[in-house]
Amino acid sequence: MKWLLTLRWRTAQFLELRWWQWYLRGQTPTHYLSSKKAYWWRLLDQLDVTIIAGAHVLDAGCGPAGVFTLLHERQRVTALDPLLPRYERLSVFAANEYPGVQFVPEALEKTELTTPFDVIYCFNAINHVADWEKSLDTLTRLARPGTQLVISSDVHRHAWLLPLFRGLPGDALHPQQHLAPHYTEALTRRGWIVEREVELRREQIFSYRAWVCTYT
C-alpha cells in the first residue's frame, strides 16, 4: 500500500503544475490575485478566524497564491510547499514580491522547521501529501499549547466509495482519500480540540470541509 501511495503522490505532484497552468489561462495575474485575496477574506470570516497582528503563522501547503498573499503584511508568515520552485514558472507567483515571507520548499512530512507557530493554516493541502499521518504529526509538532490550526480538505460523503478511490486513481490530484470523521479522530488523538467544523461546499462525491482547532 505504501508504494501505491508514493506513486499516487508523485503523479499528483507531476499534475499539479499542469493543473495550475490550465486553470490560469485567460486570467491576468492582477485580477486573479485580487479575487484570491477577496476569497481568503470571505473564508476567514466564514470560519470566524481573527487575524492577530504580528502573530507567527505557517501557511502549510501554500501553493502559488495561498493565504500568505493576504497575511504577509499583517503577520509573520512562513510559507511551506515542495513545489515552490516550480511555481516560479507561473505568472501569479514571485517570491520576491513577498519580502517578509519565509518561503520553505519542503514537503510537510519532511520539513526541518522546528519553531512552534501561533497559528497554522493548512488549506486544501493535507490531502495532497504522501504521508497523511506523518503530516498531521508535523502540524502537531509545530504547535504549542494555545496554537490555532485552521485546516481544510475534501472528504468523501459516501463511505462505500472510499475503498474504490483508494484503490483506483479516481482523483489523481489528491493521493489522500478520507472521511470527515477520520480528520476529527486524528486531530483529537493528537491533542487538538476541534472548536468547529464547517462544510464549505458540497458536491456529489465530496464535501469540502474545514476544522478550526486549538492545541492543548
C-alpha positions, 0 to 999 in steps of 0.5 A: 500500500505504501508504494501505491501511495508514493506513486499516487503522490508523485503523479499528483505532484507531476499534475499539479503544475499542469493543473495550475497552468490550465486553470490560469489561462485567460486570467491576468495575474492582477485580477486573479490575485485580487479575487484570491485575496477577496476569497481568503477574506470571505473564508476567514470570516466564514470560519470566524478566524481573527487575524492577530497582528504580528502573530507567527503563522505557517501557511502549510501547503501554500501553493502559488497564491495561498493565504500568505498573499493576504497575511504577509503584511499583517503577520509573520508568515512562513510559507511551506510547499515542495513545489515552490520552485516550480511555481516560479514558472507561473505568472501569479507567483514571485517570491520576491514580491513577498519580502517578509515571507519565509518561503520553505520548499519542503514537503510537510512530512519532511520539513526541518522547521522546528519553531512552534507557530501561533497559528497554522493554516493548512488549506486544501493541502493535507490531502495532497501529501504522501504521508497523511499521518506523518503530516498531521504529526508535523502540524502537531509538532509545530504547535504549542499549547494555545496554537490555532490550526485552521485546516481544510480538505475534501472528504468523501460523503459516501463511505462505500466509495472510499475503498474504490478511490483508494484503490483506483486513481479516481482523483489523481490530484489528491493521493489522500482519500478520507472521511470527515470523521477520520480528520476529527479522530486524528486531530483529537488523538493528537491533542487538538480540540476541534472548536468547529467544523464547517462544510464549505461546499458540497458536491456529489462525491465530496464535501469540502470541509474545514476544522478550526482547532486549538492545541492543548 
